[in-house]
Amino acid sequence: MRISTSSFYEQNVSAMGLQQQKLFRVQQQLAAGTKFLTAGDDPVAAARALGTSETLALSAQYATSRDRAKLALSREETALDSATSILQNIKTLTVQAGNGALSDADRASLATTIQSNLEQLVGLANSDDGNGQFLFAGYKSANAPFAMQADGSVQYLGDQGQRMMQIDVARQMSTSDDGRSVFMSVQGGAGYVTSGPAANTGSGVFGSVGVTDATDPNYGKDFQISFAAGNYTVTTNDTPPVVAATGAYTAGSPISFGGLQISITGTPADGDTFAVTTAKNAGTDVFAAVSELVSALRTPLTGGGAAAQAKLQNALSTANVKVTNAHDNVLTVLSSVGSRMNELDSLDSAGEARDLMDQGYLSDVVDLDPVAAIAEFYQRQTSLQATQMTFAKLNSIALFNYL
């Protein structure tokens, strides 16, 4: 069969062009470091690579969210740690104020110190995250959550919202705690608080409340102990009140009622009362409790006799229990913050391990084997050169060369 010159040229040029394309493709793969250059080269692998890349990008976003959550929680942890130190100091000063050898001036000095601690506590409750967002304001984070009023009380201006952050595929975490839950709440197991009104005129001083029978039907209710004609009567704060116990008063003898027991010393006057109230109903505002403590310490005892001394001792006991409850509540929130930070660390470790696996899978799907690619490159380069040399040699053959 006769092959025309034009056909010979076309076939050889086409063959060399195809080999050049294959060589160029290998060069592009080596430059890009990938097995395929377009999705059309390997649609299945391209789809897998895209899905894995999206997973890695999402994981990186979760890691960024966790870093932000850690920063917010670490600042809250610092503020709460300082708050617990202040509350512990107030408790110490409260116990010190109970020393009967102190003068009115000494107690006034302690009151000044406690007032300073109160102001520091309000300052910590108004801590921000460094970007103008207040830690304990809930959703109203643009404004300071606590404000001291003219009468010395502290008002909460925030709300009880929790700022949530998506830190993993199926996990949202609160990166803040509202001020009401931190500084104006008590734990469910806080127990009872005893207090005496300012109208008491006797010298009765109450001790701590003990639980004797938590199954008593009246346990968990609020009570009032009233004194008249040498007797005591304990009633619940129900409507109408229910008498829980009665009896002749003997100083120092336990009074039992509603699964509780309390001892009272001194001589209560007729009409004197004491309230034995669950912690959640006794006033959970730590700022108010400390303010009442300051007022009690600034009240002179000189000339007041045993009644004034009894009022001070009762006020100190009430304040000590309330501050202890507040201290325990802040510690509980602090523990919660620590638990959340530990969870973030665990999620970081799990995320890093998952990313490592995904990156390995993505590398298997996408990354080029450089050794095999270089070998193919030289193979195709050699093949192209041989084809070119053969074409050049055949192209130079003519009958006239043999005449």
C-alpha positions in Angstrom: 0.0 0.0 0.0 1.3 3.4 -1.0 1.5 6.0 1.8 1.5 9.5 0.7 4.0 12.1 2.0 1.3 14.2 3.6 -0.2 11.2 5.4 3.2 10.3 6.7 3.7 13.8 8.0 0.3 14.0 9.6 0.6 10.7 11.4 4.0 11.5 12.8 3.1 15.0 13.8 0.0 13.7 15.5 1.9 11.1 17.4 4.5 13.5 18.6 1.8 16.0 19.6 0.1 13.4 21.7 3.3 12.4 23.4 4.1 16.1 24.0 0.6 16.5 25.6 1.3 13.5 27.9 4.7 14.9 28.8 3.2 18.3 29.5 0.5 16.8 31.7 3.2 15.0 33.8 5.0 18.3 34.1 1.9 20.0 35.3 1.2 17.2 37.9 4.8 17.5 39.2 4.4 21.3 39.5 1.0 21.1 41.2 1.9 18.0 43.3 -1.5 16.4 42.6 -2.7 13.3 40.9 -5.4 15.1 38.9 -5.6 18.6 37.6 -9.3 18.9 37.0 -12.3 17.2 38.4 -12.8 15.6 35.0 -9.6 13.7 35.4 -11.0 11.6 38.3 -14.5 12.6 39.3 -14.8 10.2 42.2 -11.5 11.2 43.7 -12.3 14.9 43.1 -15.6 14.5 45.0 -13.9 12.7 47.9 -11.2 15.4 48.0 -13.7 18.2 48.0 -15.7 16.6 50.9 -12.6 16.0 53.0 -11.4 19.6 52.3 -14.7 21.0 53.5 -14.5 18.8 56.6 -11.0 20.1 57.4 -12.1 23.7 56.8 -15.1 23.2 59.2 -12.8 21.6 61.8 -10.5 24.6 61.6 -13.5 26.9 62.2 -14.5 24.9 65.3 -10.9 25.1 66.5 -11.0 28.9 66.2 -14.3 28.9 68.1 -12.8 26.8 70.8 -9.8 29.2 71.1 -12.3 32.1 71.5 -14.3 30.2 74.1 -11.1 29.4 76.0 -10.1 33.1 76.1 -13.6 34.1 77.4 -13.7 31.4 80.0 -10.1 32.1 81.1 -11.0 35.7 81.8 -14.1 34.6 83.7 -12.0 32.2 85.7 -9.6 34.9 86.7 -12.5 37.2 87.8 -14.2 34.4 89.8 -10.9 33.3 91.4 -10.4 36.9 92.6 -14.0 37.0 93.8 -13.6 33.9 95.9 -10.5 35.4 97.5 -12.4 38.5 98.4 -15.4 36.6 99.8 -13.0 34.4 101.9 -11.4 37.6 103.3 -14.9 39.0 104.2 -15.6 35.7 106.0 -12.4 36.1 108.0 -13.1 39.7 108.9 -16.6 38.7 110.0 -15.3 36.1 112.4 -12.7 38.6 113.6 -15.5 41.1 114.2 -17.1 38.7 116.7 -14.3 39.3 119.2 -15.9 40.7 122.2 -12.8 42.7 123.1 -13.1 45.0 120.1 -14.3 48.5 120.6 -16.7 50.5 118.4 -13.8 52.1 116.7 -12.2 48.7 115.9 -15.5 47.4 114.4 -15.9 50.6 112.4 -12.4 50.0 111.0 -13.3 46.5 110.1 -16.5 47.9 108.4 -14.4 50.2 106.3 -12.2 47.3 105.2 -15.2 45.2 104.4 -16.8 48.1 102.5 -13.6 48.3 100.4 -13.9 44.6 99.7 -17.5 45.1 98.7 -16.5 47.7 96.1 -13.7 45.4 94.8 -16.3 42.7 94.5 -18.6 44.9 92.5 -15.7 45.9 90.3 -14.9 42.2 89.6 -18.6 41.6 88.9 -18.3 44.3 86.2 -15.2 42.7 84.6 -15.1 42.8 80.8 -13.4 40.6 78.2 -11.0 43.3 77.0 -13.2 44.2 74.0 -15.8 46.1 75.9 -18.1 43.1 76.5 -19.0 42.6 80.1 -18.5 39.0 81.4 -21.5 38.7 83.7 -24.1 40.8 81.9 -25.8 38.0 80.0 -27.0 39.2 76.6 -26.8 42.8 77.7 -23.0 42.6 77.5 -22.5 46.2 76.2 -23.3 47.7 79.6 -21.9 47.1 83.1 -24.3 44.6 84.8 -24.0 45.9 88.4 -24.5 49.5 89.6 -24.2 50.8 93.1 -27.1 52.9 94.2 -27.2 56.0 96.3 -28.4 54.0 99.3 -25.4 51.6 99.0 -27.4 48.7 97.4 -26.2 47.1 94.2 -28.7 46.6 91.3 -28.3 44.0 88.6 -28.9 45.5 85.2 -28.1 42.5 83.0 -30.2 39.5 82.2 -29.9 35.8 82.6 -28.9 35.0 79.0 -26.0 32.6 78.3 -23.8 33.4 75.3 -23.4 30.1 73.4 -20.7 29.2 70.9 -20.7 26.3 68.5 -17.4 24.5 69.4 -17.9 21.2 67.6 -20.3 19.5 65.2 -22.9 18.6 67.8 -21.8 20.7 70.8 -22.7 24.2 71.9 -21.1 25.7 75.0 -21.9 28.6 77.2 -18.8 30.9 77.3 -20.3 33.1 80.0 -22.4 33.1 83.2 -24.8 35.8 84.1 -24.2 37.9 87.2 -27.5 37.0 88.9 -26.6 33.3 88.8 -23.1 34.0 90.1 -23.5 36.7 92.7 -27.2 36.6 93.5 -27.9 32.9 93.9 -27.2 30.0 96.2 -26.8 26.3 95.6 -29.8 24.0 96.2 -28.2 22.4 99.2 -27.3 25.6 100.9 -29.5 24.8 103.9 -31.1 27.3 106.3 -30.3 30.9 107.3 -31.3 32.3 110.7 -31.9 36.0 111.3 -33.3 38.4 113.9 -35.2 41.6 113.1 -34.0 45.0 114.3 -37.2 45.2 116.5 -35.9 42.5 118.9 -35.3 44.0 122.4 -34.0 40.9 124.2 -30.6 39.3 124.5 -31.3 36.1 122.7 -28.5 34.8 120.5 -29.1 32.0 118.1 -26.7 29.2 117.1 -26.4 27.3 113.9 -29.2 25.2 112.4 -28.8 21.5 112.3 -30.8 19.0 110.2 -32.2 16.1 112.3 -34.8 14.6 109.9 -35.0 15.6 106.3 -38.1 13.4 105.9 -40.2 15.5 108.2 -43.3 16.8 106.4 -42.4 20.4 107.3 -38.8 20.1 106.3 -37.9 22.6 103.6 -40.4 25.2 104.8 -39.6 28.6 106.3 -40.2 29.0 110.0 -40.6 31.8 112.6 -39.7 31.3 116.3 -41.7 33.6 118.6 -41.2 34.2 122.3 -43.8 35.1 124.9 -44.1 34.6 128.7 -41.1 32.3 128.8 -42.3 30.0 126.1 -41.5 29.6 122.4 -43.7 28.9 119.5 -42.5 27.8 116.1 -44.8 28.3 113.1 -44.4 27.8 109.4 -44.7 30.7 107.0 -47.7 29.0 105.3 -51.0 30.7 104.9 -52.4 30.1 107.4 -49.4 29.4 109.5 -49.0 25.9 111.0 -47.6 25.4 114.5 -44.5 23.2 114.2 -43.4 23.2 117.8 -44.1 24.8 121.2 -42.5 24.6 124.6 -40.9 26.3 127.6 -37.8 28.2 126.7 -34.6 27.2 128.4 -31.4 29.1 127.4 -29.1 26.8 125.5 -31.5 23.9 125.2 -32.2 22.7 121.6 -35.5 23.7 120.0 -36.6 21.0 117.5 -39.1 21.6 114.6 -39.6 20.6 111.0 -36.7 18.2 111.0 -34.4 21.0 112.3 -32.7 21.9 115.5 -31.4 25.2 116.8 -30.1 26.4 120.2 -30.7 29.9 121.5 -28.9 31.4 124.4 -29.6 34.6 126.4 -33.0 35.9 127.3 -35.4 36.8 124.4 -37.9 39.5 125.3 -41.6 38.9 124.9 -42.5 39.6 121.2 -38.9 38.8 120.0 -38.8 36.6 116.9 -36.2 34.8 114.8 -36.7 33.7 111.2 -35.3 30.3 110.2 -35.5 30.5 106.4 -34.2 28.4 103.5 -31.2 30.0 101.9 -33.0 30.7 98.6 -35.7 32.7 100.5 -33.4 34.4 103.0 -31.9 36.8 100.4 -29.3 35.5 98.0 -27.8 38.8 97.1 -24.2 38.7 98.4 -23.8 42.5 97.9 -26.9 43.1 100.1 -25.5 40.7 102.7 -22.2 42.4 102.9 -23.8 45.9 103.0 -26.0 44.7 106.0 -22.8 43.4 107.7 -21.1 46.8 107.2 -24.1 48.6 108.7 -24.2 46.2 111.7 -20.5 46.8 112.4 -20.9 50.6 112.2 -23.7 50.6 114.8 -22.1 51.5 118.2 -22.6 49.1 121.1 -21.8 51.6 123.8 -24.7 52.0 126.1 -26.8 49.4 124.3 -26.2 46.6 126.8 -26.8 42.9 126.3 -29.5 43.5 123.7 -27.2 45.5 121.4 -24.5 42.9 121.8 -27.0 40.2 120.9 -28.1 42.0 117.8 -24.5 42.3 116.6 -23.8 38.6 117.2 -26.9 37.6 115.4 -26.1 39.9 112.5 -22.6 38.5 112.3 -23.9 34.9 112.3 -26.4 35.7 109.5 -23.8 37.5 107.4 -21.4 34.7 107.9 -23.9 32.1 106.6 -25.0 34.2 103.7 -21.4 35.0 102.6 -20.4 31.4 103.0 -23.4 30.4 100.8 -22.3 33.0 98.2 -18.7 31.8 98.4 -19.8 28.2 97.8 -22.0 29.3 94.8 -19.1 31.2 93.2 -16.8 28.2 93.8 -19.4 26.0 92.0 -19.5 28.4 89.0 -15.7 28.4 89.0 -15.7 24.6 89.0 -18.1 24.7 86.1 -15.8 27.1 84.2 -12.9 24.7 84.8 -14.9 21.7 83.6 -15.8 23.6 80.4 -12.2 24.5 79.8 -11.2 20.8 80.3 -13.8 19.8 77.8 -12.4 22.3 75.3 -9.0 20.8 75.7 -10.5 17.3 75.1 -12.3 18.5 72.0 -9.0 20.1 70.8 -7.2 16.8 71.1 -10.0 14.9 69.4 -10.2 17.5 66.6 -6.4 17.3 66.0 -6.5 13.5 65.8 -9.5 13.7 63.4 -7.8 16.3 61.3 -4.6 14.1 61.1 -6.7 11.2 59.8 -8.5 13.4 57.3 -5.3 15.0 56.1 -3.8 11.5 55.6 -6.9 10.4 53.6 -6.8 13.6 51.5 -3.1 13.1 50.8 -3.8 9.5 49.6 -6.5 10.8 47.3 -4.8 13.9 45.9 -1.1 14.0 46.5 1.2 12.8 43.7 3.8 10.1 44.2 6.9 12.1 43.1 9.1 9.0 42.5 6.5 7.5 40.1 5.8 10.8 38.4 9.4 11.6 37.8 10.0 8.1 36.4 7.0 8.6 34.1 8.3 12.0 33.1 11.7 10.6 32.0 10.0 7.7 30.3 7.7 10.0 28.2 10.6 12.4 27.6 12.8 9.6 26.2 9.9 8.3 24.1 9.2 11.7 22.6 12.9 12.2 21.8 13.1 8.8 20.2 10.0 9.5 18.1 11.4 12.9 17.0 14.7 11.4 16.1 13.0 8.6 14.2 10.8 11.0 12.3 13.8 13.2 11.4 15.7 10.2 10.2 12.9 8.8 8.1 12.1 12.3 6.8 15.7 12.6 5.4 15.5 9.3 3.4 15.3 9.8 -0.4 16.1 7.7 -3.5 18.6 10.3 -4.6 20.7 9.4 -1.5 21.4 6.0 -3.0 22.3 7.1 -6.6 
